[in-house]
Each structure stands twice: as structure tokens, then as C-alpha cells.
Amino acid sequence: MQISISSTLPAQNLHVFQARWASFKCQKSPLNPLRKPHPSSQKPVSSASSTGLTLQHLSNLEKLLQKTNQADSEQVVKAPSNGSIETKGKGLLGGLNLSRIWPEMKAAEDMSPRHLNRLQRLLSKTMEYSPRNNLGSHWREYHGCNDWSGLLDPLDENLRREVVRYGEFVQAAYHAFHSNPAMSTDEAPLPRHVALPDRSYKVTKSLYATSSVGLPKWVDDVAPDLGWMTQRSSWIGFVAVCDDKREIQRMGRRDIVIALRGTATCLEWAENFRAQLVHIPESDDPTQKVECGFLSLHKTPGAHVPSLAESVVEEVQRLIEKYKGDTLSITITGHSLGAALSLLVADEISSCSPHLPPVAVFSFGGPRVGNKGFVERLNEKNVKVLRIVNNQDLITRVPGVFIGEGSEQKQQDQQQEQKSESFATVFNMLDNNNPLAYSHVGTELRVDTKMSPYLKPNADVACCHDLEAYLHLVDGFLSSNCPFRSNAKRSLVRLLHDQRSNVKQLYTHKALSLNLERDRFRIPVASCLPSPSR
């Protein structure tokens, strides 16, 4: 190869360059394993010196990378006098926050390496034991003795764990029902196995709900394959009691749990739509009313099973007698229809024993159950209720019409028209005589689908009412004015499995490319709780 250099170098330096050019040789990196020693090498390189050079090279490279990472991670935040926040180290485009100007830029921001690592951690997370803090003498506060005052906003980490734990019991009820939904109409049901999420509890009683209405006989002739969907009596939940000494010591008491699932059969759906208010049979006050369909499922006995009310009272009385002398608590939890029945169960057992333990209800996505008289009835019995409500869940706004207490419109109207005596008189008259004047019970913990970075803000009705979505939102909830917490620990596998169409496509596509095995998307039966705390 000929190189013309006479036009670029002075004549007096040309001979010097040509002499050095002749001795120039292309050196290859000693780190290259494909490098072969040049035959004209004047001095062979010993293995010891080669290893030393390699180690020195790697050490220098590591130091260089560390300096680079430190330089990239250092960010100096200043607060200028005009109130804006200036962040150095992100560059001009980073400081502009383009995701607020063009929403499309949010996808690239969410898929940064930090977000990818977080997504992979939550998707590949396996079940693990929760760090269970000792509740000790404070257990009554977490059980609602003060209506959870000071624990909800911001959400106390111990209460978060308790709420998610009780939600897991309801999920166990769903799983046990759907694994074997059919019931024989000719004989009493056999004991049912329930895989509890917490091994410190054991199931002591199966519960059944029976509808007072039935489908015409021709329905079975036309659609005989419906099977369990048209049966009048169905397994709806269970009673469990804590039987582990260490867990009893941690919680400060022996806990009795009553878990109830949501609507599953056709007749249960039919009862849901019987929305007229009816008088409570045991009440002497004619103003205390509840929904007809819920009361029917609560009070109606089946052909071979007792009513839900009778079963619960009998089992609670037995357990109170069995563990006489122990510090006890009764916790009733349910989702959807189960949340409504939880209030009726709490009302039923609150007068079944002269020495009744504290009774609390943790309900998820529950509808309204009764009127103001029913609310006052539960308050008089000192039943504590914590309602977990999703802003986008329509089920929590029914039954009833806008005159009911739970309506935001009514609250606004009351504030605007508070000064008008005539309006207040008419409004109270309509409220007291309206057959659909329902009221919510208890204290509210409100979450929001739009706060989750993984769910679509326009998620459908089913997703907003889904129990796993509720637990996902509770696990990520910090306070009403804070975003979804970044250190949420609940696995996303079940949410992705049940609500794939409502999870942002950005994450569903990335989930398939994170080298996750297919069997990870099979939902295992949990032997312990995924950690929702710290």
C-alpha cells in the first residue's frame, strides 16, 4: 500500500518519518484470545507477565466504570427563587419533562431500566412469608376499636398487611368453590377442603347460602348443562380459627375468621336484583330495613343444609365456649355479595352471646345493604366496619338512588342547601319514605385504579370490581395524595393472569420478553402470604 505523504510533511522531516514508518507494527490487544504471537517478536511474553498485565487492565477498567457510574448517578437538585425545581445530570430534554407535553413519551419513561427491573421483580416474585410485626396490646386499634382513626391516611403498614391478609381468605373461598361448585340435591354435602393462605388457621365449618327463588323447571329441560349455575344452595364460605400459639401471641388474641365469596350462580344474581328494602325480622324498630335479596340468601335454609345465619351463630357459639378464657376476636370478611352478607352475619352474631368478643368487618367492593336504621342498629351493637372501596367500582354505588346517603350528589346538595329549611324538610321526608334510600356502613378506605402504574386508567367494570385488583391497589396505597408506592411487594402474576386485557400493553408485552417461564403464569395455591408490607 502506497501512502502519499510528501505533500503533508516538510522535506527535512520526511526521512525521519520514513525511518519510523518502516519499524511500525500493528499491535493487537493481549486480552484478545484469538491473538497469535507474531513470528518476528523479539522477546517472548511469559505467562506470568501476561496474567499480570491482564489483571491490571481489568482493574483499571473497573475503576473507570465505577467513576462513570458515579458521575451518571449524581444529581444536584436546586430550588430556584421562582419556585421551579432544576435537576442537573438529566440534560436539557430531561428537564423539559416531555411526558407532560406529549403523553406518548410516558411509555419510554416507564420502560427505563429501573422500571424494567421493578416489573421483572414483581412478575417473577414467588410467595414469601410476610414480616409480621407484633401487634400485641395494639390489636384492638387494628381491629377497629377507634374506627381506625389515624391509620388510614396515610395507611399504616400493619393495617395494610391485615387488610391484604383478610382479602386472601376471601380468595381462598373463591378457589374452594370454583374447584367443586356442584352440590347434590339428594343428600347433605360432604366436608370441603379449603387451602388457606395462612397455615396458622384451620377451617372449622363450611357455610352455605340458599336462594328463596327458583328457576322454572323448563329451564333445566332447555339447558340441562347449566348444572350448578341453577342450584338453589351453594357453598359460600367458611369459618376458621387461629390455632398457632406463636401467631396468637403475635396478634395478641385468638382470631376467628368468617370469609364469604361473591356472586357466582344464576340464582345469586337474581337475588342481587331484588333491591326493595324489607324489615329485619328480629328488629322491633320498623324503620330498620335491609335489601330483600341479601336477607333471603342469609335466612333461607336449604334442603340438606341450614341457613347461613343459623350455621354461623351455631359455630361462633361453639368456638366461644371451646376457647372460654382466651382473648378472642371475630373478623368477618367478604367481597361483593360476600361483603353484603358480612354485614348481615355481623348483625346476627352480635347478639348471640352475652360475652361476645369484638366484632369487625373488612369488606371489599361491597354494595349498600340497608337504610339508615340498619346503620344505627350496627352502631348500637358496636360492630366495626372497614369498607375498602375503589373509586371506579360501580358495585359500591348500588342499590339505591341518588337520595341515599352514599351518593356524592346528595352530600353536595346537602352542603349547598343547608341554609334552606324548606328544602331540608322536603329532602328528609323523601329520604325517610323512599323505598330505595340506602346508606353505607362504617369507615371507608378509598383506593383508585388510576393510581396503579400497571392498570389502564379506563379499565373495565369487571377489573375495577375484581378482588385481586383491590388487593393490588391496597398493597400500593400510601395515602390519598401520594402515588402508588414504589416498594410494593405483591406479585403481579395473578393480576396479569386474571386481568390481562386491563393491564397496560406496555407491561403485558414486556412481561413476555423478560424470560419468564410459562409455568410462572399458573397461579399456585399459596401456602403463605406474599408480603404487602415494607
C-alpha positions as CSV (number, residue, x, y, z in Angstrom):
1,M,0.0,0.0,0.0
2,Q,1.4,3.4,-1.0
3,I,0.7,6.5,1.0
4,S,1.5,9.9,-0.3
5,I,3.0,12.0,2.5
6,S,5.3,14.3,0.6
7,S,2.6,17.0,0.3
8,T,1.9,17.0,4.1
9,L,5.3,16.8,5.7
10,P,8.3,19.2,5.3
11,A,11.2,17.8,3.3
12,Q,13.6,17.9,6.3
13,N,11.3,15.7,8.4
14,L,10.4,13.3,5.6
15,H,13.4,10.9,6.1
16,V,12.7,10.7,9.8
17,F,9.1,9.7,9.3
18,Q,10.0,7.1,6.7
19,A,12.6,5.5,9.0
20,R,10.0,5.2,11.8
21,W,7.3,4.0,9.4
22,A,9.4,1.1,8.5
23,S,9.7,-0.1,12.1
24,F,5.9,0.5,12.8
25,K,4.0,-2.8,13.5
26,C,0.3,-3.2,14.3
27,Q,0.0,-4.4,17.9
28,K,-3.1,-6.5,18.9
29,S,-4.6,-6.4,22.3
30,P,-3.1,-9.0,24.7
31,L,-6.6,-9.6,26.0
32,N,-7.8,-11.0,22.7
33,P,-8.0,-14.8,22.9
34,L,-7.6,-15.1,19.1
35,R,-4.4,-13.2,19.1
36,K,-1.4,-15.2,17.8
37,P,2.2,-14.3,18.6
38,H,3.9,-12.5,15.7
39,P,6.8,-14.6,14.3
40,S,9.1,-11.5,14.3
41,S,8.5,-10.8,18.0
42,Q,11.9,-10.0,19.5
43,K,11.0,-11.1,23.1
44,P,8.5,-13.8,24.0
45,V,6.0,-12.8,26.7
46,S,5.9,-15.1,29.7
47,S,2.6,-16.4,31.1
48,A,3.2,-14.7,34.5
49,S,3.7,-11.2,32.9
50,S,0.7,-11.7,30.6
51,T,-1.5,-12.6,33.5
52,G,-0.3,-9.6,35.5
53,L,-1.0,-7.2,32.5
54,T,-4.5,-8.7,32.2
55,L,-5.3,-8.2,35.8
56,Q,-4.0,-4.7,35.8
57,H,-6.0,-3.9,32.6
58,L,-9.2,-5.3,34.2
59,S,-8.6,-3.4,37.4
60,N,-8.2,-0.1,35.5
61,L,-11.3,-0.9,33.5
62,E,-13.3,-1.5,36.7
63,K,-12.2,1.8,38.2
64,L,-13.1,3.6,35.0
65,L,-16.6,2.1,35.0
66,Q,-17.1,3.0,38.7
67,K,-16.2,6.6,38.1
68,T,-18.6,6.7,35.1
69,N,-21.5,5.3,37.1
70,Q,-20.9,7.7,39.9
71,A,-20.9,10.6,37.5
72,D,-24.1,9.5,35.9
73,S,-25.9,8.9,39.1
74,E,-25.0,12.2,40.8
75,Q,-27.9,14.6,40.5
76,V,-27.8,18.0,42.1
77,V,-31.3,19.4,42.9
78,K,-31.7,23.1,43.4
79,A,-34.7,25.2,44.3
80,P,-34.6,28.5,42.4
81,S,-36.3,31.5,43.7
82,N,-39.1,31.3,41.1
83,G,-40.3,28.0,42.7
84,S,-39.3,25.7,39.9
85,I,-37.1,22.6,40.5
86,E,-33.9,22.3,38.4
87,T,-32.3,18.8,38.1
88,K,-28.8,18.6,36.9
89,G,-27.5,15.5,35.2
90,K,-30.6,14.8,33.1
91,G,-29.8,17.1,30.3
92,L,-31.9,19.7,28.6
93,L,-34.6,17.3,27.3
94,G,-34.9,15.5,30.7
95,G,-35.5,18.8,32.4
96,L,-38.3,19.7,30.0
97,N,-40.4,16.7,31.3
98,L,-41.7,15.9,27.8
99,S,-44.1,13.2,29.1
100,R,-46.4,16.0,30.3
101,I,-46.3,17.7,26.9
102,W,-46.6,14.6,24.8
103,P,-48.3,11.6,26.6
104,E,-46.6,9.2,24.2
105,M,-43.3,10.0,25.9
106,K,-44.6,8.3,29.1
107,A,-44.1,4.9,27.6
108,A,-40.4,5.4,27.2
109,E,-40.1,6.9,30.7
110,D,-41.9,3.9,32.2
111,M,-39.7,1.4,30.4
112,S,-36.5,2.8,31.8
113,P,-34.1,0.1,33.2
114,R,-35.3,1.0,36.7
115,H,-38.9,0.3,35.7
116,L,-38.0,-2.8,33.9
117,N,-36.2,-4.2,36.9
118,R,-39.1,-3.4,39.1
119,L,-41.6,-5.1,36.7
120,Q,-39.4,-8.2,36.5
121,R,-39.1,-8.3,40.2
122,L,-42.9,-8.2,40.7
123,L,-43.6,-10.7,37.9
124,S,-41.0,-13.2,39.0
125,K,-41.7,-12.8,42.7
126,T,-42.7,-16.1,44.5
127,M,-44.7,-16.5,47.6
128,E,-42.8,-15.5,50.8
129,Y,-43.6,-15.1,54.4
130,S,-44.7,-11.6,55.4
131,P,-42.7,-9.7,58.0
132,R,-45.3,-9.9,60.7
133,N,-44.9,-7.2,63.3
134,N,-46.1,-7.9,66.8
135,L,-49.5,-6.2,67.3
136,G,-49.5,-7.1,71.0
137,S,-51.6,-4.7,73.1
138,H,-52.5,-2.6,70.0
139,W,-54.5,-5.3,68.2
140,R,-57.8,-3.6,69.2
141,E,-56.8,-0.5,67.3
142,Y,-56.1,-2.5,64.1
143,H,-59.4,-4.3,64.7
144,G,-61.3,-1.0,64.7
145,C,-62.0,-0.1,68.3
146,N,-61.4,3.5,67.3
147,D,-62.8,3.2,63.8
148,W,-59.2,3.0,62.5
149,S,-58.7,6.7,63.3
150,G,-55.2,7.8,62.2
151,L,-54.4,4.5,60.5
152,L,-55.9,5.0,57.0
153,D,-54.5,8.2,55.5
154,P,-51.6,7.6,55.4
155,L,-52.2,3.8,55.5
156,D,-50.5,2.1,58.4
157,E,-48.2,-0.7,57.2
158,N,-49.5,-3.2,59.8
159,L,-53.1,-2.4,58.9
160,R,-52.2,-2.8,55.2
161,R,-50.9,-6.2,55.9
162,E,-54.0,-7.2,57.9
163,V,-56.3,-6.0,55.1
164,V,-54.5,-7.9,52.5
165,R,-54.4,-11.0,54.7
166,Y,-58.2,-11.0,55.2
167,G,-58.6,-10.5,51.4
168,E,-56.5,-13.6,50.9
169,F,-59.0,-15.6,53.0
170,V,-61.8,-14.5,50.6
171,Q,-59.7,-15.6,47.6
172,A,-59.4,-19.0,49.3
173,A,-63.2,-19.1,49.5
174,Y,-63.4,-18.3,45.8
175,H,-60.9,-21.0,44.9
176,A,-62.6,-23.7,47.1
177,F,-65.9,-23.0,45.5
178,H,-64.8,-23.0,41.9
179,S,-62.8,-26.2,42.4
180,N,-66.0,-28.0,43.1
181,P,-69.1,-25.8,42.7
182,A,-71.8,-28.5,42.3
183,M,-73.9,-29.7,45.2
184,S,-76.0,-32.8,45.4
185,T,-79.8,-32.2,45.7
186,D,-80.4,-35.6,47.3
187,E,-78.0,-35.7,50.3
188,A,-76.1,-33.5,52.6
189,P,-72.8,-32.2,51.3
190,L,-69.5,-33.7,52.3
191,P,-66.8,-31.7,54.2
192,R,-65.0,-29.4,51.8
193,H,-61.2,-28.9,51.7
194,V,-60.1,-25.3,51.8
195,A,-56.5,-24.4,51.1
196,L,-55.9,-21.5,53.4
197,P,-53.3,-18.8,52.7
198,D,-52.2,-18.8,56.3
199,R,-51.3,-22.1,57.9
200,S,-51.8,-20.8,61.4
201,Y,-55.6,-21.0,60.8
202,K,-57.7,-24.1,60.4
203,V,-61.2,-24.4,58.9
204,T,-63.9,-25.5,61.4
205,K,-67.1,-25.0,59.4
206,S,-68.4,-24.8,55.8
207,L,-71.1,-22.2,55.1
208,Y,-73.9,-22.4,52.6
209,A,-76.3,-19.8,51.2
210,T,-79.7,-20.7,49.8
211,S,-81.9,-18.6,47.5
212,S,-85.6,-18.4,48.2
213,V,-86.4,-18.1,44.5
214,G,-86.1,-20.9,41.9
215,L,-85.9,-21.1,38.2
216,P,-88.8,-22.7,36.3
217,K,-88.4,-26.4,35.7
218,W,-88.4,-25.9,32.0
219,V,-85.0,-24.1,32.3
220,D,-83.4,-27.4,33.3
221,D,-85.1,-29.1,30.3
222,V,-83.9,-26.5,27.9
223,A,-80.4,-26.1,29.3
224,P,-79.5,-29.2,31.3
225,D,-75.8,-28.4,31.1
226,L,-76.1,-25.3,33.4
227,G,-75.8,-27.6,36.4
228,W,-74.5,-25.8,39.4
229,M,-75.4,-22.4,37.9
230,T,-79.1,-23.0,38.7
231,Q,-78.8,-24.8,42.1
232,R,-80.6,-23.1,45.0
233,S,-78.0,-23.9,47.7
234,S,-74.3,-23.3,47.2
235,W,-71.1,-23.3,49.3
236,I,-70.3,-19.7,50.0
237,G,-67.6,-19.6,52.6
238,F,-66.1,-20.9,55.8
239,V,-65.3,-20.3,59.5
240,A,-61.7,-20.6,60.5
241,V,-59.9,-20.1,63.8
242,C,-56.2,-19.3,64.6
243,D,-54.7,-22.4,66.2
244,D,-51.0,-21.5,66.3
245,K,-49.5,-20.4,69.6
246,R,-46.9,-18.1,68.1
247,E,-49.4,-16.4,65.8
248,I,-51.8,-16.0,68.7
249,Q,-49.0,-14.3,70.7
250,R,-48.1,-12.1,67.8
251,M,-51.7,-10.9,67.2
252,G,-52.4,-10.5,70.9
253,R,-55.6,-12.7,70.7
254,R,-57.1,-15.8,69.1
255,D,-58.8,-14.7,65.9
256,I,-62.0,-16.3,64.5
257,V,-62.4,-15.5,60.7
258,I,-65.6,-15.8,58.7
259,A,-64.8,-15.5,54.9
260,L,-67.5,-15.2,52.3
261,R,-67.2,-15.2,48.5
262,G,-69.0,-13.1,46.0
263,T,-71.8,-13.8,43.4
264,A,-71.3,-17.0,41.3
265,T,-74.6,-18.7,40.5
266,C,-77.6,-17.5,38.5
267,L,-79.9,-17.5,41.5
268,E,-77.5,-15.4,43.5
269,W,-77.5,-12.9,40.7
270,A,-81.3,-13.0,40.8
271,E,-81.3,-12.2,44.5
272,N,-78.9,-9.3,43.9
273,F,-81.6,-7.6,41.8
274,R,-84.3,-7.8,44.5
275,A,-83.4,-4.4,45.6
276,Q,-86.5,-3.4,47.7
277,L,-85.9,-2.7,51.4
278,V,-87.7,-5.1,53.8
279,H,-88.0,-5.1,57.6
280,I,-85.5,-7.1,59.6
281,P,-87.4,-10.0,61.3
282,E,-85.6,-9.8,64.7
283,S,-85.9,-6.0,64.9
284,D,-88.7,-4.2,66.9
285,D,-88.0,-1.0,65.0
286,P,-89.9,-0.9,61.7
287,T,-87.5,1.7,60.3
288,Q,-84.6,-0.8,60.3
289,K,-84.6,-2.3,56.8
290,V,-82.2,-4.3,54.5
291,E,-82.2,-5.4,50.9
292,C,-84.7,-8.2,50.2
293,G,-82.3,-10.4,48.2
294,F,-79.4,-10.3,50.6
295,L,-81.7,-11.1,53.5
296,S,-83.1,-14.1,51.5
297,L,-79.7,-15.6,51.0
298,H,-78.9,-15.0,54.7
299,K,-82.0,-16.5,56.2
300,T,-83.3,-19.2,53.8
301,P,-82.4,-22.9,54.7
302,G,-81.7,-25.5,52.0
303,A,-83.0,-29.0,51.6
304,H,-80.0,-30.5,53.3
305,V,-78.1,-27.5,54.8
306,P,-79.1,-25.0,57.4
307,S,-79.3,-21.3,56.6
308,L,-76.2,-19.1,56.6
309,A,-77.4,-17.3,59.7
310,E,-78.1,-20.5,61.6
311,S,-74.7,-22.0,60.7
312,V,-72.7,-19.0,61.7
313,V,-74.4,-18.5,65.0
314,E,-74.1,-22.2,65.9
315,E,-70.4,-22.3,65.1
316,V,-69.5,-19.0,66.8
317,Q,-71.2,-20.1,70.0
318,R,-69.3,-23.4,69.9
319,L,-65.9,-21.7,69.4
320,I,-66.6,-19.1,72.2
321,E,-67.4,-22.0,74.5
322,K,-64.4,-24.0,73.4
323,Y,-61.9,-21.2,73.9
324,K,-63.5,-19.8,77.0
325,G,-60.9,-17.8,78.9
326,D,-58.9,-16.9,75.8
327,T,-58.8,-13.4,74.4
328,L,-60.9,-13.7,71.2
329,S,-61.8,-11.6,68.2
330,I,-64.3,-12.2,65.4
331,T,-63.4,-10.9,62.0
332,I,-65.8,-11.2,59.1
333,T,-64.5,-10.6,55.6
334,G,-66.1,-10.7,52.1
335,H,-66.1,-9.4,48.6
336,S,-69.1,-8.1,46.6
337,L,-72.1,-10.3,47.7
338,G,-69.9,-11.7,50.4
339,A,-69.3,-8.1,51.7
340,A,-73.0,-7.5,51.9
341,L,-73.7,-10.8,53.7
342,S,-70.8,-10.0,56.1
343,L,-72.8,-7.1,57.5
344,L,-75.9,-9.4,58.0
345,V,-73.7,-12.0,59.6
346,A,-72.2,-9.4,61.9
347,D,-75.6,-8.2,62.9
348,E,-76.7,-11.8,63.5
349,I,-73.8,-12.9,65.8
350,S,-73.6,-9.6,67.7
351,S,-76.4,-10.7,69.9
352,C,-75.8,-14.5,70.1
353,S,-73.7,-14.5,73.3
354,P,-73.6,-12.4,76.4
355,H,-69.8,-12.3,76.4
356,L,-69.3,-11.7,72.7
357,P,-65.7,-10.8,71.6
358,P,-65.1,-7.7,69.5
359,V,-66.7,-8.0,66.0
360,A,-65.1,-6.3,62.9
361,V,-66.0,-6.5,59.2
362,F,-63.4,-6.0,56.4
363,S,-65.4,-5.7,53.2
364,F,-64.1,-5.4,49.6
365,G,-66.2,-3.8,46.9
366,G,-69.4,-4.2,48.9
367,P,-72.8,-2.8,47.8
368,R,-75.2,-1.0,50.1
369,V,-77.1,-3.3,52.3
370,G,-79.7,-1.3,54.3
371,N,-81.0,2.1,55.2
372,K,-80.1,4.5,58.0
373,G,-81.9,2.5,60.6
374,F,-79.8,-0.6,59.8
375,V,-76.6,1.6,60.1
376,E,-77.8,2.8,63.5
377,R,-78.5,-0.8,64.5
378,L,-75.0,-1.9,63.8
379,N,-73.5,1.1,65.6
380,E,-75.6,0.4,68.7
381,K,-74.2,-3.2,68.7
382,N,-70.6,-1.8,68.4
383,V,-69.9,-3.6,65.1
384,K,-66.9,-2.1,63.4
385,V,-66.8,-2.0,59.6
386,L,-63.9,-1.1,57.3
387,R,-65.1,-0.8,53.7
388,I,-62.4,-0.9,51.0
389,V,-63.8,0.9,48.0
390,N,-62.4,1.5,44.5
391,N,-63.3,4.9,43.0
392,Q,-64.2,3.2,39.7
393,D,-66.2,0.3,41.1
394,L,-69.8,0.8,40.2
395,I,-71.0,-2.0,42.5
396,T,-70.2,0.1,45.6
397,R,-72.8,2.6,44.4
398,V,-75.8,0.3,44.3
399,P,-78.5,-0.5,45.2
400,G,-80.4,2.7,45.8
401,V,-80.9,6.1,44.1
402,F,-79.3,9.4,44.5
403,I,-81.2,10.2,47.6
404,G,-79.3,7.5,49.5
405,E,-76.5,8.5,52.0
406,G,-73.8,7.0,49.9
407,S,-74.4,9.4,47.0
408,E,-71.8,12.2,46.4
409,Q,-74.6,14.2,44.7
410,K,-76.6,14.1,47.9
411,Q,-73.7,15.3,50.0
412,Q,-73.1,18.2,47.6
413,D,-76.8,19.1,47.6
414,Q,-76.9,19.0,51.4
415,Q,-74.0,21.4,51.7
416,Q,-75.4,23.8,49.1
417,E,-78.9,23.7,50.5
418,Q,-78.1,23.5,54.2
419,K,-79.3,27.1,54.7
420,S,-82.7,26.3,53.2
421,E,-85.1,25.0,55.9
422,S,-87.9,24.2,53.5
423,F,-85.6,22.2,51.2
424,A,-84.2,20.2,54.2
425,T,-87.7,19.3,55.3
426,V,-88.7,18.0,51.9
427,F,-85.4,16.2,51.5
428,N,-85.7,14.4,54.8
429,M,-89.3,13.4,54.0
430,L,-88.2,11.9,50.7
431,D,-85.2,10.2,52.4
432,N,-87.3,8.6,55.1
433,N,-90.1,7.4,52.8
434,N,-88.1,6.4,49.8
435,P,-88.0,2.6,49.3
436,L,-84.5,2.8,47.8
437,A,-82.9,5.1,50.4
438,Y,-79.8,3.0,51.2
439,S,-76.9,4.0,53.3
440,H,-73.3,2.7,53.6
441,V,-72.0,1.4,56.9
442,G,-68.7,2.1,58.7
443,T,-65.4,3.6,57.8
444,E,-64.1,3.9,54.3
445,L,-60.6,3.2,52.8
446,R,-60.8,4.5,49.2
447,V,-58.4,3.4,46.5
448,D,-58.2,4.3,42.8
449,T,-57.5,2.2,39.7
450,K,-55.9,5.2,38.1
451,M,-53.2,5.3,40.7
452,S,-51.8,2.0,39.6
453,P,-48.9,2.3,37.1
454,Y,-49.8,-1.1,35.7
455,L,-53.6,-1.0,35.1
456,K,-55.2,1.0,32.3
457,P,-56.9,4.2,33.6
458,N,-60.0,3.1,31.6
459,A,-60.1,-0.4,33.0
460,D,-63.5,-2.1,32.5
461,V,-66.1,-2.7,35.2
462,A,-65.0,-6.3,35.9
463,C,-61.4,-5.2,36.6
464,C,-62.5,-2.4,38.9
465,H,-64.5,-4.8,40.9
466,D,-62.0,-7.7,40.8
467,L,-60.7,-8.8,44.3
468,E,-57.1,-9.2,43.1
469,A,-57.2,-5.7,41.7
470,Y,-58.4,-4.5,45.1
471,L,-55.5,-6.2,46.9
472,H,-53.1,-4.8,44.3
473,L,-54.4,-1.3,44.9
474,V,-54.3,-1.7,48.7
475,D,-50.8,-3.0,48.6
476,G,-49.6,0.0,46.6
477,F,-51.7,2.6,48.6
478,L,-49.8,5.1,50.7
479,S,-52.2,8.0,51.2
480,S,-54.8,9.9,49.2
481,N,-52.3,12.5,48.0
482,C,-49.4,10.1,47.2
483,P,-48.8,8.0,44.1
484,F,-48.6,4.2,44.1
485,R,-45.7,3.2,46.4
486,S,-42.6,2.1,44.5
487,N,-41.7,-0.6,47.0
488,A,-45.0,-2.6,46.6
489,K,-44.3,-6.3,47.1
490,R,-47.4,-8.1,45.9
491,S,-46.8,-10.3,42.9
492,L,-48.3,-9.2,39.6
493,V,-48.7,-12.7,38.3
494,R,-52.3,-13.2,39.4
495,L,-53.3,-9.7,38.3
496,L,-51.7,-10.3,34.9
497,H,-53.4,-13.7,34.6
498,D,-56.9,-12.5,35.6
499,Q,-56.9,-9.0,34.1
500,R,-54.5,-9.2,31.1
501,S,-56.8,-7.1,28.9
502,N,-56.8,-4.3,31.6
503,V,-53.1,-4.3,32.2
504,K,-51.2,-1.7,30.1
505,Q,-50.0,-3.3,26.9
506,L,-46.6,-1.9,27.6
507,Y,-46.3,-4.3,30.6
508,T,-48.0,-7.3,29.0
509,H,-45.6,-7.2,26.1
510,K,-42.6,-6.7,28.3
511,A,-43.7,-9.5,30.6
512,L,-43.4,-12.0,27.8
513,S,-39.9,-10.8,27.0
514,L,-38.5,-11.0,30.5
515,N,-37.5,-14.7,30.2
516,L,-40.3,-15.8,32.5
517,E,-41.2,-19.4,32.3
518,R,-44.8,-20.3,31.2
519,D,-45.5,-22.2,34.4
520,R,-45.0,-19.0,36.3
521,F,-48.3,-17.8,35.0
522,R,-50.1,-20.8,36.5
523,I,-51.5,-19.5,39.8
524,P,-50.3,-21.7,42.6
525,V,-52.2,-22.2,45.8
526,A,-50.4,-20.1,48.3
527,S,-49.2,-21.7,51.5
528,C,-48.2,-18.3,52.9
529,L,-48.8,-14.7,52.1
530,P,-47.0,-12.5,49.6
531,S,-45.6,-9.7,51.6
532,P,-47.6,-6.5,51.4
533,S,-45.5,-4.6,53.9
534,R,-42.3,-2.5,53.8
